[in-house]
Amino acid sequence: MNTVIAVAIVFGSIVMMVALVCGTVLVLVKARREGLSPSGRKARSDEAAVIQELYQGLARMEKRVEALETILMEGQGKDGYTR
């Protein structure tokens, strides 16, 4: 059961990273179309701040997943079965 949760967390984090990459690409495309108008610069800085927050959140989630994987690996015996 614990391995199922760990796998779900790992795949969930992968999906979030893919979403982050796609969002970044969309923001870059949108920024190129808007140009350098003052309102465009403001919107771009707001979007950059949101993307930065997402990235930091994903980095924290990655650390948590690694900690969970470590806990699960410690709980397994040499034969690979949970104690």
N, C-alpha and C positions, 0 to 999 in steps of 0.2 A: 504494500500500500504506500509506503514511504517513497519507494522508487517511482511510483506513478505520479506522486505529487512533484517530485524532483524533475521528472521528465516534462510535466506540464509547465513548471516554472521556467525551465530551460527553453522550451519551444515558445512560451509566451514572451520571454525576453528577446528571442530571435525575431518574432513578429514585430515587437516594438522597435527594434533596431531597423528593420526593413521599412517600417512606417516613418521613422525618423529620417532615413536616407531619402525616401520619396518626398517627404515634406520639404526637406532641404532643397532638393532639385526643383520642386514647384516654386519655392520662394525665390530661388535664383532666376528662374525663367520669368517670374512676375517682376522682379527687380529690373531685369534688362528691358522689359517692355515699358515700365513706368518712367525710366530715365532718372534725372537728378533734380527733380522739382522739390521744393521744400516739404510739401506734403508727402511726396514719395520717400524722401529721406527719413521723415518721422515714422512713416509706416514701416520702412525697412528696419529701422532701429528697434521698433517694438517687436517685429517678427523675429529679429535676431535675438532679442532678449528671451522670447518664448522658446526659441530653438535651443538656446543655451541652457535654460531651465530644464528642458526635456533631456538634453544630453547629460546634465548633472544627475538628474533623477535616474536615468538609465545606468549611469556609472555606479550609483549607489545600489541599484537593483542587481547589477552584475556582481558586486561584492557580496550581497546577501545570498545570491545563488551559489557562489563559490563556497560560502560558509556552510550552506545547507548540504552541498555535495560532500564537503569534508566531514560533516557530522554523519551523513549516510555511509560514507566509506569506512569510518571508524566503527560503525555498528555492524559491519559485515565481518564474518570470520574468514579464515584462510580459504575455506571451501567455497566462498562466495555467497553463502546463505546468511540471512539475518539471524542474529543470536536471539 
